[in-house]
Amino acid sequence: MAKSISKPQVLVLGGNFAGLGAAQKIRDYAGDACDITVIDRKGYLDFIPNIPLEVFEGRDPAVTMHMNLVDVLAKDDIDFKQAEITGIDIAAKTVQMRPSERPGAPQYTMGYDYVVIALGARLAYDDIEGFAEYGHTVSDAFHANKMIDYLKNDYQGGPIVVGSDRFEQGHQGRPDWLPTALAACEGPPVEVSLSLAHWLEQNGKGGAKNITIFTPAELIAEDAGEKVVEQLLEAAGSMGFGYVNKVEGIKRLTKDGIEFTDGRSLPAEMKVIFPNWKPHAFLKGLPVSDEVGFVITDMRMRNPDHPEVFACGDAAAITVPKLGAIGHQECDVVGRQIAGDLGKLSSAEANKEWHPEVVCIGDMGGGKAFYIHANSWFGGETQELRMGKIPYMQKVAYKELFFRNKGRVPSWGVPLAEWSAETLIRA
């Protein structure tokens, strides 16, 4: 359908979880009151949360974890442009982009009435000395497949370290209630440690005793709350995992180990690393960004000085930890706000209060997973941890539901997951 020059133009920058979710929520709440265009450098969504589970269970996530974006968006009359975002002019209300289907395209400019910055973050592996030579990770299909190939063909049974580099969080425009996080998101290191230990046992190459988990923070996964972390550490200790905290950051990886910025080091044949998360370079210095480059918003996901600018997911400064569940919650806020502006929702509905929560399900191997539900990071009292087969079934079912419904998760999905995990599994 052709764009209408009379309708407000909404540009959504980014097409993974936050971008797709925001575009769909805007269409749900605003109906046909606006035109929506999603711009992303790739034509598919990467279902990142299940990559470790897939690769440890013997499946290639490049085959099983990609969902076509063009067809999905077209069902909601949302336009898609495959292009790399190269800049944003806040004063002119324009976005610069370069088509990415084939090399050599020139730069183009698009105007907007509203822009939603949902570009995620840049995973700064290239800032870690020695990562290309000696590091492994599971943040995308390429690296996950590289890691499993190493485990199968080259790993000799030596020590393994799993952990995060120091996260550089901005301070400008940050609300007083939002704590400083020393790691961007530590659900993945916990998940990989547990599922890797099971894989080692199943393949006769060791187990939990081979693995030391490290964190730059005082507590790993601190956003889950002290009660949950205490339970996790007690369980991990009983399994035989090592644990090292307050390493500050990673200095370098070497063939035989890892060196930290606090002067300590650990021997390691294998180094599984999660990096600092950085904003995309063109965001730094914009009038809507903090000193690092994350986009400043209020709790309605709008920039206070430029209310036509929204951000959700990892590109937003307020998204700490950088967690998919929080980004999903923010998409609903964005949809309501724009619909309210366009007269499609009442003020009460558009400004419905948002209470951020940590919801995380991580694979443990062997058909088991852990489930975390907490809001203590945001000043609440909820701290729930469950382990067993039900969270695993939830993790697999969520992915299936997401793909079957083309990214639309029913409103009852998360409440049902919370009820089943917290009611059917005894603490």
C-alpha positions in Angstrom: 0.0 0.0 0.0 1.4 3.4 -0.9 2.2 5.9 1.9 -0.2 8.7 2.6 1.4 12.1 2.8 -1.5 13.1 5.0 -0.8 10.5 7.7 2.0 10.9 10.3 5.1 9.0 9.3 6.6 6.7 12.0 10.1 5.3 11.4 11.2 2.4 13.5 15.0 1.9 13.4 15.8 -1.7 14.0 13.9 -4.9 13.3 14.8 -7.4 16.0 12.8 -7.8 19.2 12.4 -4.2 20.2 11.9 -2.9 16.6 9.4 -5.6 15.5 7.6 -5.4 18.9 7.3 -1.6 18.8 6.1 -1.5 15.2 3.4 -4.1 15.9 2.3 -2.4 19.1 2.0 0.9 17.3 -0.2 -0.7 14.6 -2.3 -2.5 17.3 -3.0 0.6 19.3 -3.0 3.3 16.5 -4.7 1.3 13.8 -4.5 3.0 10.4 -3.9 6.4 11.8 -0.2 6.4 10.8 2.2 4.9 8.3 4.9 2.8 9.8 8.3 1.9 8.2 10.9 -0.4 9.8 14.5 -0.1 8.7 17.1 -2.8 9.4 20.3 -3.8 7.8 19.1 -7.5 7.6 15.8 -8.9 6.4 15.3 -11.4 9.3 14.9 -11.4 13.1 17.5 -13.3 15.0 16.0 -15.1 18.0 19.0 -14.6 20.2 17.7 -16.0 23.6 17.6 -19.6 22.4 20.9 -19.8 20.6 22.8 -21.5 23.4 20.0 -24.1 23.8 20.0 -24.8 20.1 23.7 -25.3 19.7 24.1 -27.4 22.8 21.2 -29.6 21.6 22.9 -30.2 18.2 21.0 -27.7 16.0 22.4 -24.9 13.9 20.8 -21.6 15.1 21.4 -20.1 11.7 18.7 -22.6 10.4 16.3 -22.6 13.4 16.5 -19.1 14.9 15.9 -16.8 12.0 12.4 -15.4 11.1 11.7 -13.5 7.9 10.8 -9.8 8.6 9.4 -8.7 5.3 6.4 -11.0 5.2 5.7 -10.6 8.9 5.6 -6.8 8.7 3.6 -6.8 5.5 0.7 -8.7 7.3 0.3 -5.5 9.4 0.7 -3.1 6.5 4.1 -2.1 7.8 6.7 -1.2 5.2 10.3 -2.6 5.4 13.5 -1.2 4.1 16.7 -3.2 4.2 19.3 -0.5 5.0 22.1 0.4 7.4 21.2 3.5 9.5 24.1 6.0 9.1 22.8 9.0 11.0 19.8 10.9 12.5 19.3 14.6 12.2 17.1 15.4 15.2 16.5 19.1 14.2 15.5 18.2 10.6 13.6 15.1 11.7 15.3 12.9 9.1 17.2 9.6 9.1 20.1 8.8 6.8 20.4 5.3 5.6 22.4 3.2 3.1 20.7 0.2 1.4 22.4 -3.0 2.5 21.2 -5.6 0.0 24.2 -5.1 -2.2 27.5 -3.2 -1.7 27.9 0.2 -3.3 24.6 1.9 -2.6 24.5 5.7 -2.0 23.0 7.3 1.1 19.4 8.3 1.2 17.3 10.4 3.6 13.8 9.8 5.0 11.7 12.2 7.1 9.6 11.3 10.1 7.0 12.7 12.4 7.9 10.1 15.0 11.1 8.0 15.2 11.5 4.9 17.4 15.2 4.1 18.0 15.3 0.3 18.6 18.7 -0.5 17.1 20.0 -2.6 20.0 23.6 -2.2 20.9 27.0 -2.9 19.4 28.6 -5.9 21.1 32.2 -4.7 21.5 34.1 -7.9 21.1 36.6 -6.1 19.0 37.6 -4.0 22.0 38.8 -7.1 23.8 42.5 -7.9 23.1 42.9 -11.5 22.0 39.2 -12.3 21.5 39.5 -13.1 17.8 42.3 -15.5 18.5 41.3 -17.1 21.8 37.7 -16.1 22.6 34.3 -17.8 22.2 30.7 -16.7 22.7 27.1 -17.5 21.8 25.6 -14.2 21.0 25.0 -15.1 17.3 24.9 -18.2 15.1 28.4 -17.6 13.7 30.1 -17.6 17.1 27.8 -20.3 18.6 28.7 -22.7 15.8 32.4 -21.7 16.1 32.3 -22.6 19.8 30.6 -25.9 19.4 33.1 -26.9 16.7 35.9 -26.1 19.1 34.4 -28.1 21.9 33.9 -31.1 19.6 37.2 -31.1 17.8 39.8 -29.1 19.7 39.0 -28.8 23.4 41.4 -30.9 25.6 39.5 -30.9 28.9 41.3 -27.9 30.5 39.9 -25.0 32.6 37.1 -22.9 31.1 36.1 -19.3 32.2 32.7 -17.8 31.5 31.9 -14.2 32.2 31.3 -10.6 31.2 33.4 -7.6 30.4 32.7 -4.3 32.2 29.6 -2.4 30.9 30.0 1.3 30.4 26.7 2.8 31.5 25.9 6.5 30.9 24.9 8.9 33.7 23.4 11.9 31.9 19.7 11.9 32.2 19.6 8.8 34.3 16.8 8.6 36.9 18.0 8.4 40.5 16.3 5.1 41.1 18.2 3.2 38.3 21.3 1.6 39.7 24.7 1.4 38.1 25.2 -2.0 36.3 28.7 -3.3 36.0 27.6 -5.9 33.4 25.0 -5.4 30.7 23.2 -8.6 31.2 24.4 -11.7 33.1 21.6 -14.2 32.4 23.6 -15.5 29.4 26.8 -16.3 31.4 24.8 -18.2 34.0 22.9 -20.0 31.3 25.9 -20.9 29.3 27.8 -22.1 32.3 25.0 -24.5 33.4 24.3 -25.8 29.9 27.9 -26.1 29.0 28.6 -28.2 32.2 25.8 -30.6 31.2 27.2 -30.8 27.6 30.7 -31.6 28.9 29.3 -34.4 31.1 27.2 -35.9 28.3 30.2 -35.9 26.0 32.8 -37.2 28.5 34.8 -34.0 28.5 34.4 -32.9 32.1 31.7 -31.0 33.9 31.0 -28.1 36.2 34.4 -28.4 37.9 36.1 -27.4 34.7 34.3 -24.0 34.7 34.9 -20.8 36.6 32.3 -18.1 36.3 33.5 -14.5 36.7 31.8 -11.1 37.0 32.9 -7.5 37.1 30.3 -6.9 39.8 30.1 -7.8 43.4 27.3 -10.3 42.6 26.7 -12.0 39.3 23.3 -11.3 37.8 22.8 -8.6 40.5 19.6 -7.4 38.8 17.9 -10.6 39.9 18.3 -9.6 43.5 20.4 -10.8 46.4 18.0 -13.6 47.4 18.0 -15.1 43.9 21.8 -14.7 43.4 22.4 -16.4 46.8 20.4 -19.4 45.7 22.1 -19.5 42.3 25.6 -19.4 43.8 24.7 -22.0 46.4 23.4 -24.3 43.6 26.4 -23.6 41.4 28.9 -24.2 44.3 27.3 -27.6 45.1 27.7 -28.6 41.4 31.4 -27.7 41.5 31.6 -24.4 39.6 34.3 -21.9 40.5 33.3 -18.3 41.1 35.3 -15.0 41.0 33.8 -11.6 41.4 34.8 -7.9 41.2 37.3 -8.5 38.5 36.5 -4.9 37.2 36.9 -5.8 33.5 38.9 -7.8 31.0 42.4 -6.7 30.1 43.3 -9.4 27.5 42.8 -13.0 26.5 45.8 -15.2 25.9 46.3 -18.7 24.7 46.6 -20.0 28.2 44.2 -17.7 30.2 42.4 -14.5 30.9 43.8 -11.3 32.5 41.6 -8.8 34.3 42.1 -5.1 34.8 42.3 -5.5 38.6 45.6 -7.4 38.1 44.2 -10.9 38.7 44.3 -13.7 36.1 42.9 -17.2 35.6 44.2 -20.1 33.6 41.8 -21.1 30.8 42.0 -23.3 27.8 38.6 -21.9 26.7 37.3 -18.4 27.3 33.5 -17.8 26.8 33.0 -14.1 26.9 30.2 -11.6 26.9 31.4 -8.0 26.0 30.6 -4.5 26.9 27.5 -3.3 25.1 28.0 0.0 23.3 25.6 2.3 21.4 26.0 2.6 17.7 28.6 5.2 16.9 26.3 7.7 15.2 24.1 8.0 18.3 26.9 9.5 20.4 26.7 13.3 20.4 23.1 13.5 19.4 21.0 15.9 21.5 18.8 13.0 22.6 21.7 10.8 23.8 23.7 10.5 27.0 27.5 10.9 27.1 28.0 7.3 26.1 25.4 7.3 23.3 22.4 5.6 24.7 19.1 7.4 24.1 17.7 9.3 27.1 14.0 8.7 27.8 11.5 9.1 30.5 9.3 6.2 31.7 7.1 6.7 28.7 10.1 6.0 26.5 10.1 9.5 25.1 13.0 11.9 25.0 12.2 14.7 27.4 13.5 17.5 25.0 12.3 15.9 21.8 9.0 14.1 22.5 8.8 12.9 18.9 11.8 10.7 19.6 11.3 7.3 21.3 13.7 4.6 22.2 13.1 1.0 23.4 15.2 -2.1 23.9 18.9 -2.0 24.3 19.4 1.4 22.6 17.5 3.1 25.4 19.5 4.4 28.4 16.9 3.3 30.8 17.0 -0.3 29.7 19.3 -1.7 32.4 19.9 -4.6 32.4 19.9 -5.1 28.6 17.2 -7.7 28.8 14.7 -8.8 26.2 11.8 -8.9 28.7 12.3 -5.3 29.6 12.4 -4.3 25.9 9.2 -6.2 25.3 7.5 -4.2 28.1 8.8 -0.9 26.6 7.4 -1.7 23.2 3.9 -1.7 24.7 4.6 1.7 26.3 5.7 3.1 22.9 2.7 1.8 21.1 0.3 3.4 23.7 2.1 6.7 23.6 1.9 7.2 19.9 -1.7 6.0 19.7 -2.5 8.5 22.4 -0.9 11.3 20.4 -3.0 10.3 17.4 -6.2 10.2 19.3 -6.7 6.4 19.3 -6.3 5.9 23.0 -7.5 7.9 26.0 -4.9 9.7 28.1 -5.5 7.2 30.9 -4.8 4.2 28.5 -1.9 5.9 26.7 -0.2 6.8 30.0 -0.8 3.5 31.7 1.9 3.2 34.4 4.8 0.9 33.6 6.5 -1.2 36.3 9.7 -2.8 34.8 10.5 -6.3 35.8 13.3 -8.8 35.2 11.9 -12.0 33.6 14.6 -14.5 32.5 14.5 -18.2 31.5 17.9 -19.9 30.9 18.7 -23.3 29.7 20.5 -25.7 32.1 20.9 -28.7 29.8 19.2 -32.0 30.1 15.7 -30.7 29.6 15.9 -28.3 32.5 16.0 -24.5 32.9 16.0 -21.8 35.5 13.3 -19.1 35.8 13.9 -15.7 37.4 11.2 -13.1 38.1 12.4 -10.1 40.0 11.8 -6.3 40.4 14.1 -5.6 43.3 16.5 -3.9 40.9 13.7 -1.3 40.4 12.8 -1.0 44.1 10.3 -3.8 44.3 10.2 -6.8 46.6 9.7 -9.7 44.1 12.6 -12.2 43.9 11.7 -15.6 42.5 13.9 -18.4 41.3 12.7 -21.8 40.1 14.6 -24.6 38.4 13.3 -27.7 36.6 11.6 -29.1 33.5 8.7 -26.5 33.5 10.9 -23.5 32.8 12.6 -25.5 30.0 9.2 -26.3 28.5 8.3 -22.6 28.8 11.5 -21.5 27.0 10.9 -23.9 24.1 7.2 -23.1 24.0 7.8 -19.3 23.9 10.0 -19.6 20.9 7.5 -21.8 19.1 4.7 -19.4 20.0 6.7 -16.4 18.8 7.5 -17.9 15.4 4.0 -19.3 14.9 2.4 -15.9 15.7 5.0 -14.0 13.7 6.4 -12.1 16.7 3.0 -11.5 18.4 3.0 -13.0 21.9 -0.5 -13.2 23.4 -1.2 -10.8 26.4 -1.7 -13.9 28.5 1.7 -15.4 27.6 3.9 -13.8 30.3 1.3 -13.9 33.1 0.8 -17.6 32.4 4.5 -18.3 32.4 4.8 -16.5 35.8 1.9 -18.4 37.2 3.0 -21.8 36.0 6.6 -21.4 37.1 5.9 -19.8 40.5 2.9 -22.0 41.4 3.6 -25.4 39.9 7.3 -25.5 41.1 7.8 -25.2 44.8 10.7 -23.0 45.9 
